[in-house]
Amino acid sequence: MILPAALGLAALPAIPAAGAGTTATVRIEGGAVRGSRTAQPGVTFYGSLPYAAAPVGPLRWRPPQPVNGWGNRIRAADRLPPECKQVPAEPNALFYSHPERQSEDCLFLNVWTGARTFAERRPVMVWLYGGGFMQGSSALRMYDGAALAKRGVVFVTVNYRLGVLGFLAHPALSSESPRHVSGNYGTLDQIAALQWVRHNIAAFGGDPGNVTLIGQSAGSMSVNLLTASPLATGLFQRGIGETGAVMGMLDSPSLPAAEAKGSAFAKRMGAASLGELRAMDADALVKAAGIVPGTFEPIADGWVLPGSATAIYRAGRQNDVPLLIGSNRDENQIDPTITLASYKAVLAALFGDQGDSLFRLFPASSDEEARSSARRLMTQAMAQYPMYVWAGLQARTGTAPLYLYRFTHVAPVPAAHYLEQRDTPELGAWHGSEILYALGNLSAHDWSWQPADRELSSMLASYWVNFARTGNPNGAGLPEWPAYRTDRPSMMELGDHMGPIAEPNMATFHILDRRYSPEANSTLGR
């Protein structure tokens, strides 16, 4: 892992005060970089900033190493980086439409700032993308940070390793490690990026002592895991999690289980040694691994994660920082291949002795009803329930403020953007649809945005920036968002209605508690 380094920031000016939007040259770890203007007046962009050495050759499946500098030349920082190696998303995906460039040399981050001097000390927001730890990119248009930078934060997006290249565990990798662990390289990348922010962000007018870690889906899971990791202690002061926690149904696998998967993969690839695995073409490894959820993911390795996030929170050993977390109303889309018979089989396989109770809540007597019930159940079980467990454990064992939300607004998605396998008349408030609103990036899609969409986006961006600034989302002109309390477990509805509401799915959650976390939340919300 990258170790702290003393930085000489005085050799070149940082964020010159002359003229809004001036292209600025700053010195960071590795050398000097020159940014570029953005369409947002007064906001400067710095792209493809390396926060670690290229994880290639002998550095594949190793913790991130210090940046290799570029000497006395000034590095152009006017371009978004390539994404990490991965199986490309479907071309018509609603927002996982990836850039054309991929590289195993991908440990870069991007900075947007409106600061005019390095002494401004603006709050910092560090964005971690979603994609199931298998896909994702900091270069997606919907993650552009200029709009929030215009509101007064320094916005950072981070690439981290994915899939087999980011999370392979293997007994031989554990043996060569001084910690006798393996896997979690993508999580170590995230920690290294936070270390980079601590040591460099002041050059961009940011406050290294006021960092909010933010992510959606796997990015939100990462926020959850980093609040549980002792290696991330002190590297961020607040967290925003948008639909994703490694809790409830989604607890972290153990190191031995992950090593067994890694050994099976190496055998399938015909590799008899680590040397042979490291010599293999990255594209071949990624293609062979495919997109299989849960194959390569963060694990409870005993070092990065001493135990599962649930166990760490139950013991009150988490990084106790203010949190703003939540989920969307219609997260999971339906699989058109689901039949009544397969729906019942899934209930038994996933929920065991609680399957019958859930079937009574989500009944079906036909294939069509099975698809509808499956969508509602999986939204509640796999998206909303983990956030409920996270909120309940933080409220019970932590002391920092907590704010919970449910996003319910339906974006005007054109019919042409619907995925073929989504057999539904409308997507609803789908997984990830809040991102465009919260980051102020409706312009990322040429959809029929209405004044209500723009007003909602302004409100969400204000809540998010207020929280990053003070740890409290509330501010002038915004509906009051009450903090979450165990004796009054309300959440904020963010949508056509704005205000506190009770959790509507407690009956489902109590059944899931009996299956997955009987001592965690069994009396919460009664």
C-alpha positions as CSV (number, residue, x, y, z in Angstrom):
1,M,0.0,0.0,0.0
2,I,1.1,3.6,-0.6
3,L,2.8,5.1,2.4
4,P,2.4,8.8,3.3
5,A,4.8,11.0,1.5
6,A,5.9,14.6,2.2
7,L,4.8,16.9,-0.7
8,G,6.5,20.0,-1.9
9,L,3.6,22.1,-3.1
10,A,5.3,25.4,-3.3
11,A,7.4,24.8,-6.4
12,L,4.5,25.6,-8.7
13,P,1.4,27.8,-8.1
14,A,-1.8,26.0,-7.2
15,I,-5.2,27.3,-8.5
16,P,-4.1,30.8,-9.6
17,A,-6.5,33.5,-8.6
18,A,-6.5,35.2,-12.0
19,G,-9.8,34.8,-13.8
20,A,-12.5,32.3,-13.3
21,G,-11.8,29.0,-15.1
22,T,-8.1,29.7,-15.6
23,T,-6.2,26.6,-16.6
24,A,-4.0,26.0,-13.6
25,T,-0.8,24.1,-13.0
26,V,-0.3,22.4,-9.7
27,R,2.2,20.0,-8.2
28,I,1.1,16.7,-6.8
29,E,2.7,13.4,-6.0
30,G,4.7,12.5,-9.1
31,G,5.1,16.0,-10.5
32,A,3.3,18.9,-12.0
33,V,-0.1,18.7,-13.9
34,R,-2.1,21.2,-15.9
35,G,-5.8,21.1,-15.9
36,S,-8.4,22.4,-18.3
37,R,-11.5,24.6,-18.3
38,T,-15.0,23.1,-18.1
39,A,-18.4,24.2,-19.4
40,Q,-19.2,25.3,-15.9
41,P,-17.7,28.8,-15.5
42,G,-15.0,28.9,-12.9
43,V,-14.6,25.1,-12.6
44,T,-11.3,23.5,-13.6
45,F,-10.9,19.8,-14.4
46,Y,-7.8,17.6,-13.8
47,G,-8.1,14.2,-15.3
48,S,-6.2,10.9,-15.3
49,L,-4.1,11.8,-12.2
50,P,-2.2,8.7,-11.2
51,Y,-2.6,7.8,-7.5
52,A,-0.6,4.6,-7.7
53,A,1.8,2.8,-10.0
54,A,0.4,0.7,-12.9
55,P,-0.7,-2.7,-11.4
56,V,0.8,-4.7,-14.3
57,G,3.4,-7.4,-14.6
58,P,4.8,-8.3,-11.2
59,L,2.5,-5.7,-9.6
60,R,-0.7,-7.6,-10.8
61,W,-2.5,-8.8,-7.7
62,R,-0.4,-6.8,-5.3
63,P,-1.4,-3.8,-3.1
64,P,-1.1,-0.5,-4.9
65,Q,2.4,0.9,-5.0
66,P,3.8,4.5,-5.1
67,V,3.4,6.6,-8.2
68,N,6.2,6.7,-10.7
69,G,7.0,10.4,-11.2
70,W,7.3,12.2,-14.6
71,G,10.3,14.4,-13.8
72,N,10.3,18.1,-14.6
73,R,7.8,18.0,-17.4
74,I,4.3,19.3,-16.9
75,R,1.8,16.5,-17.4
76,A,-1.4,17.4,-19.3
77,A,-4.4,16.5,-17.1
78,D,-7.2,17.3,-19.6
79,R,-8.5,13.8,-20.4
80,L,-10.6,11.2,-18.5
81,P,-8.7,7.9,-17.9
82,P,-9.2,4.5,-19.5
83,E,-11.5,2.3,-17.4
84,C,-10.0,-0.8,-15.7
85,K,-10.2,-4.1,-17.6
86,Q,-13.7,-5.5,-17.5
87,V,-16.4,-7.2,-19.6
88,P,-18.1,-4.2,-21.4
89,A,-21.6,-3.3,-20.4
90,E,-24.4,-3.8,-22.9
91,P,-24.4,-0.8,-25.3
92,N,-28.0,0.1,-24.5
93,A,-27.5,0.1,-20.7
94,L,-29.2,3.0,-19.0
95,F,-25.9,4.3,-17.5
96,Y,-23.3,1.6,-17.6
97,S,-22.3,2.7,-21.1
98,H,-18.5,2.5,-21.0
99,P,-15.8,4.5,-22.7
100,E,-14.0,2.8,-25.5
101,R,-10.6,2.8,-23.8
102,Q,-9.7,0.0,-21.3
103,S,-6.3,-0.7,-19.7
104,E,-4.9,-2.7,-16.9
105,D,-2.9,0.5,-16.2
106,C,-6.0,2.2,-14.8
107,L,-5.2,3.6,-11.3
108,F,-6.2,7.2,-11.9
109,L,-8.5,9.7,-10.4
110,N,-10.1,12.9,-11.6
111,V,-10.6,16.2,-9.8
112,W,-13.1,19.1,-10.4
113,T,-12.6,22.3,-8.5
114,G,-13.9,25.8,-8.5
115,A,-11.4,27.0,-5.9
116,R,-9.4,30.1,-6.9
117,T,-6.6,29.6,-4.4
118,F,-5.2,26.5,-2.6
119,A,-6.0,28.2,0.7
120,E,-9.8,27.9,0.3
121,R,-10.1,24.5,2.0
122,R,-13.4,23.5,0.3
123,P,-15.2,20.2,1.4
124,V,-14.1,17.2,-0.7
125,M,-16.4,14.5,-2.1
126,V,-14.8,11.3,-3.4
127,W,-17.0,9.2,-5.7
128,L,-16.7,5.4,-6.0
129,Y,-18.6,3.9,-9.0
130,G,-21.0,1.0,-9.0
131,G,-21.1,-2.1,-11.2
132,G,-21.1,-5.1,-8.9
133,F,-17.3,-4.9,-8.5
134,M,-17.1,-6.3,-12.0
135,Q,-17.8,-3.2,-14.1
136,G,-17.6,0.5,-13.8
137,S,-15.6,3.6,-14.7
138,S,-14.8,7.0,-13.4
139,A,-15.2,8.4,-17.0
140,L,-19.0,8.1,-17.3
141,R,-20.7,11.4,-18.1
142,M,-23.2,11.0,-15.3
143,Y,-20.3,11.1,-12.7
144,D,-19.0,14.4,-14.0
145,G,-18.1,16.6,-11.0
146,A,-18.4,20.1,-12.5
147,A,-22.0,20.8,-11.2
148,L,-21.2,20.0,-7.6
149,A,-17.8,21.7,-7.8
150,K,-19.7,24.8,-8.9
151,R,-21.7,24.5,-5.7
152,G,-18.5,24.7,-3.6
153,V,-17.0,21.2,-3.2
154,V,-13.9,19.7,-4.7
155,F,-15.2,16.5,-6.5
156,V,-13.1,13.5,-7.1
157,T,-13.9,10.3,-9.0
158,V,-11.7,7.2,-8.6
159,N,-10.9,4.2,-10.8
160,Y,-10.3,0.9,-8.9
161,R,-9.5,-2.6,-10.0
162,L,-12.4,-4.9,-10.8
163,G,-13.4,-8.5,-11.1
164,V,-10.6,-11.1,-11.3
165,L,-7.9,-8.4,-11.6
166,G,-9.2,-6.6,-8.5
167,F,-10.4,-9.3,-6.1
168,L,-8.7,-12.7,-6.9
169,A,-7.7,-14.5,-3.8
170,H,-5.4,-17.5,-4.0
171,P,-3.3,-19.5,-1.5
172,A,-0.1,-18.6,-3.3
173,L,-1.0,-14.9,-3.3
174,S,-1.6,-15.2,0.5
175,S,1.7,-17.0,1.0
176,E,3.7,-14.2,-0.7
177,S,1.9,-11.5,1.3
178,P,3.5,-10.2,4.5
179,R,0.0,-10.2,5.9
180,H,-0.7,-13.7,4.6
181,V,-3.9,-12.5,2.9
182,S,-5.0,-12.0,-0.7
183,G,-7.9,-10.5,-2.6
184,N,-9.3,-7.0,-1.8
185,Y,-6.9,-5.3,-4.2
186,G,-9.7,-3.1,-5.5
187,T,-10.6,-2.0,-1.9
188,L,-6.9,-1.3,-1.3
189,D,-7.0,0.9,-4.4
190,Q,-9.8,2.9,-2.9
191,I,-7.8,3.3,0.3
192,A,-4.8,4.4,-1.6
193,A,-6.9,7.0,-3.5
194,L,-8.1,8.3,-0.1
195,Q,-4.5,8.5,1.0
196,W,-3.7,10.5,-2.2
197,V,-6.6,12.8,-1.4
198,R,-5.2,13.4,2.1
199,H,-1.8,14.3,0.8
200,N,-2.7,16.2,-2.4
201,I,-6.2,17.7,-2.4
202,A,-5.1,20.9,-0.7
203,A,-3.3,21.8,-3.9
204,F,-6.8,22.0,-5.6
205,G,-8.3,24.1,-2.8
206,G,-9.7,21.1,-1.0
207,D,-9.8,20.4,2.8
208,P,-8.0,17.1,3.5
209,G,-9.7,17.1,6.9
210,N,-13.3,17.3,5.4
211,V,-13.7,14.4,3.0
212,T,-17.0,12.7,2.2
213,L,-16.8,9.3,0.7
214,I,-19.8,8.7,-1.7
215,G,-20.8,5.8,-3.9
216,Q,-23.7,4.0,-5.5
217,S,-24.4,0.2,-5.7
218,A,-21.0,-1.4,-5.4
219,G,-19.6,2.1,-4.7
220,S,-22.1,2.3,-1.7
221,M,-21.0,-1.2,-0.6
222,S,-17.5,0.1,-0.7
223,V,-18.4,3.0,1.5
224,N,-20.0,0.5,3.9
225,L,-16.9,-1.7,3.9
226,L,-14.5,1.3,4.3
227,T,-16.5,2.4,7.4
228,A,-15.7,-1.1,8.7
229,S,-12.0,-1.1,7.7
230,P,-9.3,0.0,10.2
231,L,-7.1,0.8,7.2
232,A,-9.5,3.6,6.3
233,T,-9.7,5.2,9.7
234,G,-9.4,8.9,9.5
235,L,-9.2,9.1,5.7
236,F,-12.8,10.4,5.4
237,Q,-15.1,12.2,7.8
238,R,-18.5,11.4,6.3
239,G,-20.2,8.8,4.1
240,I,-23.0,8.8,1.5
241,G,-24.2,5.4,0.4
242,E,-26.7,5.1,-2.4
243,T,-28.2,1.6,-2.5
244,G,-25.5,-0.8,-1.4
245,A,-24.3,-2.4,1.9
246,V,-22.5,-5.7,2.5
247,M,-25.0,-6.7,5.2
248,G,-28.2,-8.7,5.5
249,M,-28.3,-11.1,2.6
250,L,-24.9,-9.9,1.2
251,D,-22.3,-10.6,3.9
252,S,-18.6,-10.8,2.9
253,P,-17.1,-14.3,2.1
254,S,-14.2,-15.5,4.1
255,L,-10.6,-15.7,2.9
256,P,-10.6,-19.5,2.7
257,A,-13.7,-19.5,0.6
258,A,-12.3,-16.9,-1.7
259,E,-9.0,-18.8,-2.0
260,A,-10.9,-21.9,-3.0
261,K,-12.6,-19.9,-5.8
262,G,-9.3,-18.5,-6.9
263,S,-7.6,-21.9,-7.0
264,A,-10.5,-23.3,-9.1
265,F,-10.1,-20.4,-11.5
266,A,-6.4,-20.8,-11.9
267,K,-6.9,-24.5,-12.5
268,R,-9.5,-23.7,-15.2
269,M,-7.0,-21.3,-16.8
270,G,-4.3,-24.0,-16.8
271,A,-1.9,-22.0,-14.7
272,A,0.4,-24.0,-12.5
273,S,2.0,-21.0,-10.8
274,L,1.5,-17.3,-10.0
275,G,4.1,-16.5,-12.6
276,E,2.0,-18.1,-15.2
277,L,-1.1,-16.3,-14.1
278,R,0.6,-13.0,-14.0
279,A,2.0,-13.6,-17.5
280,M,-1.5,-14.2,-19.0
281,D,-3.2,-11.6,-21.1
282,A,-5.5,-9.4,-19.0
283,D,-8.3,-9.6,-21.6
284,A,-8.2,-13.4,-21.5
285,L,-8.4,-13.5,-17.7
286,V,-11.4,-11.0,-17.8
287,K,-13.2,-12.9,-20.5
288,A,-12.7,-16.2,-18.7
289,A,-14.0,-14.8,-15.4
290,G,-17.1,-13.4,-17.1
291,I,-19.8,-11.5,-15.3
292,V,-20.8,-13.8,-12.4
293,P,-22.0,-11.9,-9.3
294,G,-20.2,-12.9,-6.2
295,T,-17.3,-14.7,-7.9
296,F,-14.6,-12.0,-7.3
297,E,-15.6,-9.5,-4.6
298,P,-14.4,-7.9,-1.3
299,I,-13.9,-10.5,1.4
300,A,-13.4,-10.6,5.2
301,D,-9.6,-11.2,4.9
302,G,-8.6,-10.4,8.5
303,W,-6.6,-7.4,7.5
304,V,-8.5,-4.9,5.2
305,L,-11.7,-6.3,6.8
306,P,-11.0,-8.0,10.2
307,G,-14.5,-9.6,9.9
308,S,-17.8,-9.0,8.2
309,A,-19.1,-5.4,8.2
310,T,-22.1,-6.7,10.1
311,A,-19.9,-8.2,12.9
312,I,-17.8,-5.0,13.1
313,Y,-20.8,-2.8,13.4
314,R,-22.4,-5.1,15.9
315,A,-19.3,-4.7,18.1
316,G,-19.3,-0.9,17.6
317,R,-15.8,-1.0,16.0
318,Q,-16.8,0.8,12.8
319,N,-15.4,4.2,11.8
320,D,-18.2,6.2,13.4
321,V,-18.8,9.0,10.9
322,P,-22.0,10.8,9.9
323,L,-23.9,8.9,7.3
324,L,-26.5,9.7,4.6
325,I,-27.7,6.5,3.1
326,G,-30.7,5.1,1.3
327,S,-32.2,3.3,-1.6
328,N,-34.7,3.7,-4.5
329,R,-38.3,2.5,-4.6
330,D,-38.0,0.2,-7.7
331,E,-34.4,-1.1,-7.6
332,N,-34.6,-4.5,-9.1
333,Q,-36.0,-5.2,-12.6
334,I,-37.7,-8.4,-13.4
335,D,-36.2,-11.3,-15.3
336,P,-38.6,-12.3,-18.1
337,T,-37.6,-16.0,-17.7
338,I,-39.1,-16.2,-14.2
339,T,-42.0,-18.6,-14.0
340,L,-44.2,-19.5,-11.0
341,A,-42.2,-22.7,-10.4
342,S,-38.8,-20.9,-10.6
343,Y,-40.0,-18.2,-8.3
344,K,-41.0,-20.7,-5.7
345,A,-37.6,-22.5,-6.1
346,V,-35.7,-19.2,-5.6
347,L,-37.7,-18.4,-2.5
348,A,-36.7,-21.8,-1.0
349,A,-33.1,-21.5,-2.1
350,L,-32.5,-17.9,-0.8
351,F,-34.8,-17.7,2.2
352,G,-35.0,-21.2,3.5
353,D,-37.6,-21.6,6.3
354,Q,-38.7,-18.0,5.7
355,G,-39.6,-18.6,2.1
356,D,-43.3,-19.5,2.9
357,S,-43.7,-16.4,5.0
358,L,-42.4,-14.3,2.1
359,F,-44.6,-16.0,-0.4
360,R,-47.6,-15.0,1.7
361,L,-46.4,-11.4,1.5
362,F,-45.5,-11.7,-2.2
363,P,-48.0,-14.2,-3.6
364,A,-48.3,-15.4,-7.2
365,S,-50.6,-17.8,-9.0
366,S,-49.2,-17.3,-12.5
367,D,-45.9,-16.6,-14.3
368,E,-46.9,-12.9,-14.7
369,E,-47.7,-12.5,-11.0
370,A,-44.5,-14.3,-10.2
371,R,-42.5,-11.8,-12.1
372,S,-44.2,-8.9,-10.4
373,S,-43.8,-10.3,-6.9
374,A,-40.2,-11.3,-7.6
375,R,-39.4,-7.7,-8.6
376,R,-41.0,-6.2,-5.4
377,L,-39.4,-8.9,-3.1
378,M,-35.9,-8.6,-4.6
379,T,-36.0,-4.8,-4.4
380,Q,-36.9,-5.0,-0.7
381,A,-34.6,-7.9,0.1
382,M,-31.4,-7.1,-1.9
383,A,-31.5,-3.3,-2.1
384,Q,-33.6,-1.8,0.7
385,Y,-33.0,-4.4,3.5
386,P,-29.2,-4.1,3.5
387,M,-29.6,-0.3,3.9
388,Y,-32.1,-0.9,6.8
389,V,-29.6,-3.2,8.5
390,W,-26.8,-0.6,8.0
391,A,-28.9,2.2,9.4
392,G,-30.1,0.1,12.4
393,L,-26.7,-1.0,13.4
394,Q,-25.2,2.4,13.1
395,A,-28.0,3.9,15.1
396,R,-27.6,1.2,17.8
397,T,-23.8,1.1,18.1
398,G,-22.6,4.5,16.7
399,T,-22.9,8.0,17.9
400,A,-22.5,10.0,14.7
401,P,-25.6,11.5,13.0
402,L,-27.5,9.3,10.4
403,Y,-29.9,10.4,7.7
404,L,-31.9,7.8,5.7
405,Y,-33.8,8.3,2.4
406,R,-36.0,6.6,-0.2
407,F,-35.8,8.0,-3.7
408,T,-39.2,7.7,-5.4
409,H,-39.2,9.9,-8.5
410,V,-39.6,8.4,-12.0
411,A,-37.2,9.8,-14.5
412,P,-38.5,10.4,-18.1
413,V,-36.6,7.5,-19.6
414,P,-37.4,7.1,-23.4
415,A,-38.7,3.8,-24.4
416,A,-35.6,3.3,-26.6
417,H,-33.4,3.1,-23.5
418,Y,-35.3,0.2,-21.9
419,L,-33.2,-3.0,-21.9
420,E,-34.8,-5.9,-23.8
421,Q,-34.8,-8.2,-20.8
422,R,-36.7,-5.7,-18.7
423,D,-40.2,-7.0,-19.2
424,T,-42.0,-4.2,-17.5
425,P,-44.2,-1.3,-18.6
426,E,-42.0,1.2,-16.8
427,L,-38.7,1.2,-15.0
428,G,-40.0,3.3,-12.0
429,A,-37.5,4.8,-9.7
430,W,-34.8,2.3,-10.9
431,H,-31.4,1.4,-9.6
432,G,-29.1,4.3,-10.0
433,S,-31.7,6.8,-11.3
434,E,-31.0,9.1,-8.3
435,I,-27.4,9.7,-9.5
436,L,-28.3,12.1,-12.3
437,Y,-30.3,14.2,-9.8
438,A,-27.9,14.2,-6.8
439,L,-24.8,15.0,-8.9
440,G,-26.7,17.7,-10.9
441,N,-26.0,15.9,-14.2
442,L,-29.4,15.7,-15.9
443,S,-27.6,16.9,-19.1
444,A,-25.8,13.6,-19.3
445,H,-28.9,12.3,-21.0
446,D,-30.9,14.0,-23.7
447,W,-34.3,13.1,-22.1
448,S,-37.5,15.2,-21.8
449,W,-36.6,16.8,-18.5
450,Q,-39.3,18.8,-16.9
451,P,-39.1,21.7,-14.5
452,A,-40.0,19.3,-11.7
453,D,-36.9,17.2,-12.6
454,R,-34.6,20.2,-12.5
455,E,-36.1,21.4,-9.2
456,L,-35.6,17.9,-7.6
457,S,-32.1,17.8,-8.9
458,S,-31.3,21.2,-7.4
459,M,-32.7,20.0,-4.0
460,L,-30.8,16.7,-4.0
461,A,-27.6,18.4,-4.9
462,S,-28.1,20.9,-2.2
463,Y,-28.8,18.1,0.4
464,W,-25.6,16.2,-0.7
465,V,-23.4,19.3,-0.7
466,N,-24.7,20.5,2.7
467,F,-24.0,17.1,4.1
468,A,-20.5,17.1,2.7
469,R,-19.9,20.6,4.2
470,T,-21.3,20.1,7.7
471,G,-22.5,16.5,8.2
472,N,-26.1,17.7,8.1
473,P,-28.1,17.8,4.8
474,N,-30.5,20.5,5.9
475,G,-30.2,24.1,4.8
476,A,-32.2,27.2,3.8
477,G,-35.1,26.6,1.4
478,L,-35.1,22.8,1.8
479,P,-37.7,20.6,3.4
480,E,-36.5,19.5,6.9
481,W,-34.8,16.1,6.9
482,P,-34.9,14.6,10.4
483,A,-32.0,12.5,11.7
484,Y,-32.7,8.8,12.0
485,R,-33.4,7.5,15.5
486,T,-34.1,4.0,16.7
487,D,-37.1,5.2,18.7
488,R,-38.5,7.1,15.6
489,P,-37.0,5.3,12.5
490,S,-38.3,7.6,9.8
491,M,-36.7,8.2,6.4
492,M,-36.8,11.1,4.0
493,E,-38.8,10.6,0.8
494,L,-37.0,12.3,-2.1
495,G,-39.4,12.6,-5.1
496,D,-42.6,14.2,-6.1
497,H,-43.3,14.3,-2.3
498,M,-40.5,15.6,-0.1
499,G,-40.8,14.8,3.6
500,P,-40.4,12.2,6.3
501,I,-42.1,8.9,5.9
502,A,-42.3,5.6,7.8
503,E,-40.6,2.6,6.3
504,P,-43.4,0.9,4.3
505,N,-41.7,-2.6,4.1
506,M,-41.2,-3.4,7.8
507,A,-43.2,-6.7,7.4
508,T,-40.7,-7.9,4.9
509,F,-37.8,-6.7,7.0
510,H,-38.9,-8.5,10.1
511,I,-39.1,-11.8,8.2
512,L,-35.6,-11.2,6.7
513,D,-34.3,-10.4,10.2
514,R,-35.4,-13.9,11.4
515,R,-33.3,-15.4,8.5
516,Y,-30.2,-13.2,8.4
517,S,-29.8,-11.0,11.4
518,P,-32.1,-12.0,14.3
519,E,-30.3,-9.9,16.9
520,A,-29.6,-6.9,14.8
521,N,-33.0,-5.2,14.2
522,S,-35.7,-7.5,15.4
523,T,-37.4,-4.7,17.4
524,L,-36.5,-1.8,15.2
525,G,-39.5,0.1,13.9
526,R,-42.1,-1.8,15.9
